[in-house]
Amino acid sequence: MNLKKIWLLSFAMMWAILIAWCNQSTPELSFEDTLKVYGEQKSMLSEVSSFMNDKESQIKDTFELTTKYATENSNWKVVAKTLIINDNTTKDSKAEISLLLDTDADITKTEGFLVKSAKIDLDTLVKDFKIYFKLVDISAEANQKEYVWTMLALIDWFKDRWFTLNNPEITELLKASNSKEFDLTEYIENQENLEKFFSKKESTKYDGDPAWKVDFNMDEVKSFIKEVYRLSQGDLTTLSEENPLLIEQQQENIEEFNELIDNVQVSNVEAYFVIRSENKVDFVIENIDIQWDTALLNIKETINKKMIWDDSLTYTILLSQATSEEDEDIDNIQMRAVIDLVPSLLTYGINLKVESIINDEIEEIFNAKWNITASISDKNVELSPTFNVNFSNITANVEAKLKSEKINDYVFESPENAEDIEEIIGSLIWGQEYENQTSDEDFIDDEWEINLDEESDDAEIE
């Protein structure tokens, strides 16, 4: 058999496989099974969330962020490096943070204060819900050198010394915020939890595939949002009775948020669960209108095209102001955001464009592009996002690298001889006030002696 026949047979076989793959029937699933498949799908976000929230592991994060942005007259660069270790069981954590700023701006031609370069290294620790921190190093170069030298000389006293923020209210809040945890990924994977959010389930077709058209059960959705917010504020029962004002403030925050959610109105919902295969279900919101007070929010989702690995989606979000017949003379001002989600084999892309629309005239405010490359395994996660944005006369480019790995052998230890920063600052402030008061009194006692003559309205000064 010659080479030409081999190529023809191979080509015919590939076409046969492709036709068979395209013609395979999409299964009919009950609504319950559809939600189960949807909840069990593992997206990049859910996999990273599950990895980070492993309650039996310590997570070591190494993060580097480089931001470059340009204005009309100068270029700027900011580099942030962090090493963070979190214990998901005890909630202890340690961080080493380094920040670097640099610019090519001509500081000699600037009238106001301008920093040309700066660097700061900081260590932090949370042990048994108590906060510690240490300034490792700090330096700066600016146009006002005397001012910088003075500030650095004052700050130098704090270098290489551990301080603690011994504030009972902060400790109580840290304990409360970690007393109850809510795993959103785990919640969504439960089909029974998802089912109660939807009403008016109707079997139909969408884009040629079997689908379920649904409407939202807004009472359940609002209750869920309120509960998530309440848990994010921490368990109030763990707060000490010695802090009634703190408990009262927490409760006021929850009540204000609940009132905000209660005032939200949702209408014109057109949403579908689309069954692509026996293990793939898409949730598509073609239209939804959300109103709060006089603000109107319209969200539309469009499937641009089917790709071998996933669909490319576009979300259009339109924010406008509710008006009446009496508001005819008011300009029609709207904000529109267009978000494109473009998955590929190795990366995930997000494109964002924000526009203002005033009396039908469109003006672009800014546009941005993200690309995320991910590598996920049982032991580590690596993410490499890049971000580009154009806003007014500013162009920014951001590159980041995040590596997370599971460890189990790090020991968190409270630093010895840590000083209470509140006491130190308080003694500096009150000490200065005492010195000022003493000097004023000495000045009065030494220089002036005032006697009032009871029989005269004038004071005699000696």
Secondary structure, DSSP 8 states (H G I E B T S, - for coil): --HHHHHHHHHHHHHHHHHHHHT-------HHHHHHHHHH---HHHHHHHHHT-TT-EEEEEEEEEEEEE-SS-EEEEEEEEEEEEETTT--EEEEEEEEEEE---GGG-SS--EEEEEEEEEEEEETTEEEEEEEEEEEEES-HHHHHHHHHHHGGGBT-EEEE--HHHHHHHHHHTTS---HHHHHH-HHHHHTTEEEEEEEEETTEEEEEEEE-HHHHHHHHHHHHHHHT--GGGS-TT-HHHHHHHHHHHHHHHHHHHTEEEEEEEEEEEEEETTEEEEEEEEEEEEETTEEEEEEEEEEEE-SS-EEEEEEEEEEE---GGGTTS--EEEEEEEEEEE-SSEEEEEEEEEEEETTEEEEEEEEEEEEEEEE-SSEEEEEEEEEEEETTEEEEEEEEEEEEEE--------TT-EEHHHHHHHHHHHHHHHHHHHHHHHHHHH--EEE-TT-SSEEE-
